[in-house]
């Protein structure tokens, strides 16, 4: 199969917005095929590489792991009758992971917000931020606990 117009790595980077070192990394881990080289040893890419890298980059932006991206690439090449349902299943699992991370981030936000509010009240014998960081309670329990009202000695 003849390759279309060859482009060098800098142009591939420009067209896809992907860092040159990231492109090389994707080659090393097998997300991009190793391209042929020119007589001067420059990597030579074609429009298929541009499309593949754009696919990989977009999947990574959406938070897919390298293994998930590999699976998506295999499925996109398979183009079988079950491809869409397999992609859907993989994406649904990823979506569940994303939702779990969002819940974790919301819990972190609540705990940090409570700690900052406690610190803002001033006059406390100990630093509430240090206390929050020093606790051994799981984050999800801290996020549910209402912020304690400061007690002042009379």
N, C-alpha and C positions, 0 to 999 in steps of 0.2 A: 504494500500500500504506500503510495507516494505521500510524503509529508507536504503540508501547505507551507507558505512562506515562513522561513525560519526567523525567529526573534531571539534575542539574547536575554539573559536573566534580568538585566536592568529594565528592559522594555516590558517583560512579563510582570515585574514588580509594579511598574507604572500603570499598566493596564488593569491590574487586579487590586492594587492598593495593598499588596502583601509585601512585607519586608523581605529583602534578598536572603537574609539568614534564615528566615522562616521557610522560604522556598527550599533552600538547601536541606533544612531539617525535615520537611515533608518528604523530600526525596529519600533521605536516610531511613525514615521510618516506613517507607513504602506507600505513602498516600499519593505521591506523584511518581510516575515511572522515571527512571534515570534517562535523561535525554541523550540523543547522540551529540557528539562534539564536532566542532569545526576543525579544520587543519591547525588552527591556532589554539585549540583546546577549549574554546568557548562552548558553553552549553547552548544548544539550539532547540528552541521550543516552537510549537505550532499552535494553531487556534484551538485544537482539542485540549492542549495543555492549559490554555487560558480558561476554557470552560470548566475543566476539571478543578483547577485551582480556585476559581470563583465559587464553585460548588463547595469545596473543602472549607474555604474561608467563611462562607455564609453559614455553613453547618456549625463551624466553631464559634461564630458570633452568637449563634442560638444556643450555645452551651453543650453541644454534643461532644462526647469524649472522642479521643482518637479511635478507639475501638468501634464506637458507634458510627463514626464517619466511614471507617473501613467497611462496616456492614452495609451502610447506605450506598457506598460506591459499588459494592458487589451486587446489591439489589438493583441499582440503576442500570447496571450492565446486563443483568439477567433478563429483565423485561419479560418475565413470565406472567402467567395468568394470576399467580398469587402475589406478585410483587407489591401491588398497592396495599393489600391487607398486611403483608409483612412490614412494610414501611410504616403503615399506620400503627401496628402493634409496637414497633420500636419507638416511634414518636410518642405514643401514649405513655409508655414507661418513662421516657425522658421527661414528658410533661409532669408526671407524678413526682419525679425527682425535683424538678424546678419548683413545683408548688410546695414541696417540703422545705426547700431552701428558703423560699419566700416566707414561710411560717417561722423558720429559724431566725431570719433577718428581722421579722417583726418582733419576735421575742427579745432579740438583742436590743432593738430600738427601745422597747419598753423598759428594759432593765437599765440601760444607759440614761434614758430620760429621767427615770425615777432617781437614779443616783445623782444626776446633775441638779434636779430640783431639791433634793435633800441637801446638797452642798450649798445651793443658793440661799437656803434659810439662814445659814451662818450660825455661829455660837455653839456649834456641836463640839463635844470634847474630842471626837475622832473624825477623821476624814471619811465621809460616806463613800467616796469613790474608791478609796483604798479598801474599805470594808467590803464593798461589792466585789472587788477583784479578789479579795482574800477568802471569800466564802467558798465552801465546798458543795453548796446546794446546786443541783442541776439548773441550767439556765431556764428551762421551761417552768420550773417551780418559782424561781425568782421573778419571772415575768408576770406570774399570776398574783404574786403577793403584793398587796397594796403598799404604797410607800408609807413608811412609819413616820408619824408626826414627831418632830423633835420635842424632847422633854427638857425643860429648863429647870435647874435647881433654884429654889426660892431663896 
